[in-house]
């Protein structure tokens, strides 16, 4: 009997408080997605490639779990506080009719536990489906198929999700129900009386508003100008000024709304004044909640932008030029690649001849052949370009690098042939310049400088630089990373470097038919396992792909997860604060109804208040997010010029984030408006 009573009450609570219940389900989904990260198909694969990086990422999961528990506790505590206050009259009646306090306490705890189990029953299947969908979509976004895909359930993640969620719910409601059940019936019956609050003067409100606007503008300017330096003290200062500005702005918004309503009072009709005054009172009394919610929405938008941009940028992985780079003598490499195991899969292999141009240095041994080198004319050409940070970086690099590496023309042409690009044709006294993609920040300036056809000096002889800058990666991954090098004729390379065998690197290219049949990732994975059996030292483009995938997982999973949590908390606080304020002033709606106002007009008034109440918090967050995302992309996410994140991708990123955000906000606003309508219609039924 008592259990049926609890089930009936639980069903009623879920129906009446859809916002809160939906937030619980979303929280459960977010919980499991982050806790099951280590067991997801993508991470299981990455453990074999980027084991150290993955291990460090997984060590952060308990931190996210603890932070999430705090967020969910705050959400559950606040939402149940509203729910229990709303039912205080009901609890008072129960006690008046003879219900024991212990039974009232057990009833509240039982309802909470039952609703939690229902939320888990809905949320867990959605979580399992979503984790598989995310795992597959993550690989699909970067053009990779999953190797050996298997459906996995993270039992540890599942257990922690259930345990953490139930414990947080019970703890929050235990504290609230103890406080509620200890009250006298008369206190519970009068719990919902409107509280008298002090209203600040108009002058103080205007001062707060102006001060908040000034502080926010100062934070925006500082973020754009100085956040690139990643100075911790400057970052802390920007945060302090921005947060203070947000609180002061909302502190004074109520006075601005009051002044605007006063100026419109003579020409207003209907419930305009009532709607405006209700909104003003909400803002005046809830300015702290509005500021906190706006800051949480701002943090959510920055997290979404960073997570989506990380995914679209694809981890800034280098373009594929070679599938494997092996280290060893020609005899060793030829015997391995010509073996029966590997021959069917190898299209071609070639020696990547490169070495450093030796110049004089202190303590150089006698009889060592050294050469002179100068970037002087190239530096002059760069100096003629428009002043910019890229130009300064390039000049600093050229002046500090000294002599560059030399690359054999035949080796680089073999590389270009393997990726179906035209070969380089050099004149008698001509060389080409090479720069790795990782240094693309200054490539635009360098390309402009090369149009002047400057020369470089080697042993007092000038060699003209071609107007084309070459950036195709020399090896499969990171066997050698060169900032700047010169591509020279083979005879010139031999004359300057000699027969040095310091860098015996061999690039191998897989058979195109084999790659087409298996897919790039699976083909490379199969050959990688075969090469392991020969004991050679080598690297694979598979490592670059794994690193690329890891960046996506680490950057997008965690930031999108935090964004969802921030957005849930912010909107739940906004919605429940409004409903609590509306309930405490419900006698005003009842009075207007008695005076002849229709239910439709009262609902319309409340709906307009909700639009403005949410809109104020969202508008401030949107304005701040423009500068926040701008600073973040320029500071924390240095995107290479060769990145896949072009204008179309950026537009897609911004559009996707906005669509998700708008849909999320519209759903929350619609649910709050629907709940508000129900409360107003109940007043009409009482009348």
N, C-alpha and C positions, 0 to 999 in steps of 0.2 A: 504493500500500500504506500509506504513512505517512498520507496524507490520509484514507483509509478508517478508519485507527486513530483519527485525531482526531475524525472524525464520530461514530464509535461511542462514544468517551469523552464527547463533547459531549452526545449523546443521554442517556447515563447521568447526567451532571451535572444536566441539566434535570429529569430524572425524580426524582432524589434531592434536589434543592434547588428545589422548586416555589415556595417563599416568595420566594426571591431572583429567580427568573425572572419571576414575576408582578409583582414590584416594578419590574423593568426595563421591562416592557411598559407599566405605568401611568406610569412616568417619561417614556417616549417619547411617550405620548398627551398628557401634561401639557405637555411641551416644545413639541410642534407646535401645540397649542391656543393657547398664549400667543404663540408666534412668528408665527403666521398671523393674528394679531388685525387687523393693518392691511389684510389682503386679504379679510377676511370681509365678507359682504354688508352687515351692519349698519354696520360702520365705513366702508365705501365710501360709503354713503348719508350718514352723519354728517359726512363730510369736506366735504360741500356746505353744511352748516348750522352746525356747530360746528368749523370748521376749526382754529382756534387751540387750542381745548381738546383736540381729537383729536391734533394735532401734539405737544402737551406730553405726552399720555399715551403716544404711540408712542415718544417719546424715552426713556421709562422702560423700554421693552421690553429694550434691551441690558443694563440693570441687572438685570432679572429673569433674563435669560439667564445672566449671569455668576454670580448667586447660585444659580441652578438647577444650573449646572455644578459648583459647589462642593458642593452637596447630593448630586448624583449621584456625584461623585468619592468623597465620604465613604461613600456607600452601597455603591458598587462595591468600594472598598478594603476596607471592613470585611467584606462578604459573601465576597469572594474570599480574604481572610485566613482566615476560618473554613473555606472549602472546601479551601484548600491545606493547612492544618493537619490537616484530616480525612484528606487523602490523603498525608500525609507518609510513612507507612509504605510506601505504594505507590511513591512516588518513590524511597525508599531502596532498595527491591527492584530498581527499574529500574537504578539506578546500580551496585548490587552485581552485576547481570547484564551489565554492560558498556556501558550506554547513555551516550553522551557528554553532558556537561553542556550543550553548545550545542544538542543535539537535544532534551534535556529542556526547556530554555528555549523552543525553537521549538514544542514540543508544547503547552506551557501557553499561549503566546501564540496559537497556532492555534485551540485550543479556545475561548479567550475571544472571538476574532474571529468564529468560526463561530456561537457562541451569541448574540453581538451582532447578527449578520445575521439570525438566526432571529427574535430579538425585534423587530427593525425590520420584518421581513416581516409579522409579526402586528400590531405597533403602528401602523404607518403607515395601513393601510386603516381600522382602528378610529378613528384620529385624523381622517381625512377625513370619515368618517361623523358623528363626534361634533361636529365644527366646524359642519357644516351643520345638525345637529339643534339645537345651542345657538343658532345664529343665528336659526332659525325660532322656537324656543321663547321666546327673549328678546322678540321682537316680539309673539308671541301672548300672553304674560303681561300686556302692557300694552294689549292690544286693538288692535294695529295690524297691518296686512298689509304685507309687504315690497314695496317698489316695484321692479319690474324685477328680480326675484330671478334670480340666475344661479349655477350651480355653479362655484366657483373653487378652484384649487389654488395655494397660496402656494409657489412654487418656491424662493424665498429661505428661507422657514421650513422647507421640506422639506430643503433643502441644509444649513442650520445644524443641524437636528435630527440628521441622519445624521452630519455631521462632528463636532459636539460630543459626541454619544453615543459614537461609535467612539473618538475621541481620548481621552476621559475613561476609557473602559474599558481601552484599551491602556496609558495612562500608569499607572493604578493597578496593573494586573497586571504591567506591566514592572518596577515597583519591587518588588512582592512576589516575582515569579518570579526576579529577580536575587538577592534575598536567599535564596530557597529553593534555587536551583540551585548556589549557592556553598557550601552546607553539605556536610559529609561524610556518607556513607551512615549511619554509626552515629548521628549527630545526628538525622537524619531518622527513623530507626527508633525513637528514644526521644523524639521531639518531643511525644508526647501524654501524657507523664507528668504526674500531678497536681502542681501547684505548691503549696508550703507558704506559707500566708498568715497574717499576724498577726491574732489576734482581739482586739478591744478588750475592756476590762473591762465588767462589767454596769453598774457605777455610771456610767462614762463614756457608755455607750449610753443609759441613762435620761436623763442630763443633756442629751445631744444631742437626744433625742426631745422633751423638754419645751421646750428652747430653740427648736427648729424650729417647734413648735406655737405658741409665743408670738410668734415673728417672723411666721409666716403670719397669725395673727389680727390683728397690728398692721398688716400690709400690707392685709388686707381692710378694716379700719376706715378706714385712710387713703385707700384707693381710693374707698370709698363717700362719704366726707366731703369730700375735697379734689380729686379728679380732675376735677371739673366745671370748676375754674378753668383747666385746661389749662396749669398752670405746669410748665415744663420741669424745673426742679430737683425739684419735688415728684414728678413722674412718674418721674424717675431714682431718687429715694429709694424710692419704692414698688417699683420693679423690683428694686433692690438688696436691700431687705428681703425681698421675696417669693422671689427666687431663693435667697438665703442660707437662708431658712426651709425651703425645699423640700429643699435639700441636707442640712441638719442633721436634718430629720425622717427622711429615708431613712437617714441615718448611724446613727440610733438605733433604727430599726424592728427590726433584727435582734435586739437585746437584748430588746425587747418580745415578739417571737415566741418567743425562747428561754425567757423567764419563763413564758409561757402554756403552752408544751409541758411544762415542768417541773411545773406545777401539775396537768396532766392525765395525767401519766405513770402514776400509780397505777391509773387507771380505763381506760386506753387498751387497745385490742385491735388485732390485725392489724399493718399497716405504718404505724400512726398516728405513732409516734415517728420512724421512718425518714423518712416524708414530711415531718414538721415540721422535723426537723434538716436535711434537704436544702434545704428552703425557707429556713430560717434562714441556712444557709451561703451560699445564693445571694444573699440580701439583704445579708448582711454583706460579701461579696466584690464584689458588683455594685451597691452603693448609689449610686455615681456615675452609672452607666448608667441606673439606675432614675430618678434625679432628672432627668437630661437628657431621658429619654423622656417623663416626666410633664410637664415644661415644654413639650416639643414638642407633646404631645397637647393641653395647655391652649391653646397658640397656635393649633393647628389648629381647636379648637372655637370660639374667639373669631373666627377668620377666617370659619368657616362661618356663624356667627350673623350677623356683619356683612354678609357677602355675600348671604345669603338675605333678611335684613331690608331691605337696599337694593333688592332685586328686588321684594319684596312692597310696599314703600312707594312704588314706582314713581317714585322721584326727587322725590317731593313736588311734582309738577307742579300748577299752578293749574288750577282747574276751567274748562272751556270756556264762555265767554259770547259772544265774538265770534270770527269766523273770521279777519278781517283788520281792522287799524286803519290808516287812511290819513291823511296829513297834507296839507292844502292848502285852497284856497278852495272854496266850495260849487260854483262854476261848473266848476272843474277836476275835482272829484270826480264831479259829475253827468255831465259829458261822457264820462268814462272808463267809469263803471259803466253808462251807458245805451248804450254802443257795441255794435255787432253782435257783437264778440268776447266781451264779458262779460255782456251782458244775459241770455242763457239760464241763466246759472249763479248770478245774484244774486237772493236772495229779498227782502232789504230792506237799507237803510242809513240811519243816523241820526247826527246831530251829538252828540258827548259833550261837553256844556257844563260845564266845570269851571275854576275859577280860585282863586287864593289870596286870602283876605281880607286886604286891606292894613291894617296897623296902624302907629302911629307908630314911627319908628326914628331913630337918630342920623344927622344929615346928610341928612334927608329934604328934597327940593326944596320950595320955597314953592308954595302953591296946589295941593299934592297932597292929594287927599281921602283921609283915613285914618279908621279905625274902631277902637273899643275892643272888647276881647273878654275873657271870663273863663270858665274851667272850674271855678270855685270850688265850686259845689254838687255837680258830678259828682265832684270830688276828695273832698268830704266823704262822699258816698255810698260811694265806693271805700274810704275809710278805715274805714268801719264793718264791712267784710268781714274774715274771718279772716286773720290774718297768714300770709303766704306769699311766696315769691320772685316769683310772678306778680303779686301785689298791689304789691310794692315796685317792680317794673319798670313797671307801669302808672302808678303815681303819679309816678315819675321821668319817664316819657314825657309825661304831661299837663302837668307843671310846666315842662318844658323846650321843649315844642313850640310854645307860644304859640298864635297864631291858626291855625285849620285851613284847609283848602281847602273851597270851597263847590261843591256839585254841583247842577245844575238837576234838579228833580223830573221834568220831562218826559223828560229824557235818561235818567235812571235807570230810569224806568218803561218806556221803549222797550227798554232792555236786559233788564229782567225779562220783558217780553212775548216777546222773542226766545228766551228759555230756558224759556218756558211757566210762569212764576211769577206770582202775583197782584201787581197794581200797589200802590204805596204810596198811602194816603189820609192826608193831613196836615190837622190842624185849623188854625184861623186863626193861632194863636201856637204852632205845633208844628213841630219839625224832627226829623229822624232822623239817627242817627250811622252812619257807614260806617268800616270798617277793613279793610285788605287782609289776605288770607289769610296772608301771610308773617309777620304780627304776631299770629298766633293763639295764641301762648304765653300771652297775658293775656286772651284772649277770654272764658273762663269767668267770671273775676272781673268783667269789664266787663258781661257779661249780667246777673249778679246785682245789680250796682250800678244798672242801668237799671230794675230793678223798683221802685225808690224814686221813679221819675219825676222825676229832678233836672232842673234848668234850666241853660241856658248864657246868659251875658250878652253881648249885642251892642248897642253904643251905648246903654248904660244901660237896655236893655229885655230882659226875661227871656223865653226861649223854652223850652217844655217839650220834653224828649227823649222820643221814643216808647220803649216797652219792648223793641222789637225791634232787634237789631244786624244790619246788612246787610254782607255780605262778598263778594258776587259781584264778580269782577274787572271793572274798568272798561274794560279794553282787551284786545286779543287776546293780548299778551304782556307787554312791559315798557316800553311807550311812556311810561308814567308810573306810578310806584308811590307810593301815598299811605298813610301810616300811619293817620291819622285825618282824617275829613272830615265835613261836615254836608250832608245832603240837604235842600234848602229849596225853597219855592215859586218858580216862575219869576219872578214879579214882584219877590219879595224878592231873588232872585239878580241880576236886572237892576239893582235899586236899589243893591245893595252893590258889585257888580262893574262895572256899566255895560256898555257895548258892546265891552269889551276882546276882542281877537281873538288874544291871546297863545297860546292853546292850541286850535287848530282841528283837533281829532281826530275822525275819522269812523269809526264801526264798521260793518263790512259782514258780513252773514250769508248763507251760501250756501244755495241751494235744497235743501230737504230730500230731494226725489226724486233729485236729482243725487248727493247724498251717499250716499243709500241704495243707489243703483245702483253707484257706483264704490268706496264705502268712504271713510271720512273722510280718511285719509292721501293716497290717490291723488287724490281730488277736490281737496283743498287744493293738492297738488303741481301739478296741471294748471292751476288758476287762478293759482297763484304764478308759473308760467312765462309766462302771458298778461300779468299785471300788470307783469312785468319789462320788457315791450316799451314801456310808456308812460312810463317814467322818473320815476314818482311815488315819493315817500318813504313807505314803509309797513312794517308788520311783520305777521307771520302767526302764528297759533297753531301752525303747523307748526314754528316755531322752538322753542316751548315743548315740543312733542312730541319734537323732536330732542334738546333738552337733557335731557329726561326719560329718553330712551333712552340718552344718553351716560352719565348718572349710573348707570344700571343696568349698562352694560358696564364702566365704569371701576371701580365699586364691587364688582360681583359677580365679574367675570372674574378680576381680579387677586387678590382676597382668597380666593376659592374655590381658585384655582390654588395659592397659598401654603399654604392649609389642606391640600390633597392632598399636597403635598411634605412638609410637617411630619409628617403622619400616616404616610406611607410610611417616612420615616426613623425615626420613633419606634418603630413596630411591628417594623421590620426589626432595629433594635438590640436590642429586647427579645427577639425570637424567637431571633436568632442567639447572643446572650449566654447564653440559657438552654441552647441546644443545645451550645454550647462547654463550658459548665460540666458538663452531663450527660455529655458524652463524656469529659471529664477524670476523672470519677468513675464510669465505667462498670464498673470492677472491683467496685464495691459492689453493683451490680445483679447482676453475675455471681455474687458470693458468696451473695447472698440466694437466687438461683436454685438454687445448689448445696445450700443448706440446706433447700430444699423449697418456696420461694415460687413460685407459679404465674406464668406470663407475664401472665395477665390481671390479677392483683393488682399486679404491677410496673408494667404500663401504666397501671392505674388510679391508682397512686401518682404517677406522672409527670404524668398528666393533671391531678390535683388541684394539684400544684405549679405547673403552667402557669397554671391558673385564678387561683391566688393571686398568682403572679408578675406576670401582666398586670393582675390586679384591683387590686393595691396602687398601681401607677402610674396606672391609669385613675381609681381612686377619688379620689386626691389631686387629679388634674387636674379631675375633675368638680366637686369642692367649690370649687376655686379658680375654675373657669369660671363658677360662679354669680355670684360677686362681680365677676369680670372682665367678663362680658357685661352685668351690671347697670350697672357703672360706664361701660362703653363706650356703651351705649344712652343713658345720661344725659349723657355728655360729648361724644362724637364724633358722635352721631347724634341731634340734637335734632329729634324728630318733631313736626310741627305737629298741632294738635288736629283740623284738617280732613283730616288724612292718611288714606289708605286703609288704613293699618296699624292696624286695630281689634283687638278682643280675639280675634276669629276668626282674623284674619291672623297675629297673634302666636302663637296656639296652633298654627296650621299651620306657622309658621316653626320653632318649637321642636320640634314633632313631626317635621317633615321632617328637621331637623338630627340629631335623636336616632336616627331610623330609619336614616339613612345611616351615622351613626357606629357604631351597634350592629351593623349588617350587616357593615360593614368590619372591625370588631374581631372578630366571631365568625368571619369567614372566615380572618383571620390566626391566631386561636387554634386553629381547627380544623386548619389546615395545619401548625402547630407540633406539635400533639398527634399528628397522623398521622405526622410525621417522627420524633417521639419513640418512637412505637410501633414503627416500623420498626427503629430502633436497638436497642431492647430485644429484639425478636424475633431479630435477628441474633446476640445473645449466646446465646440459647437454642439456635440452630443450631450455634454453636461448641461448646457443651457436648455 
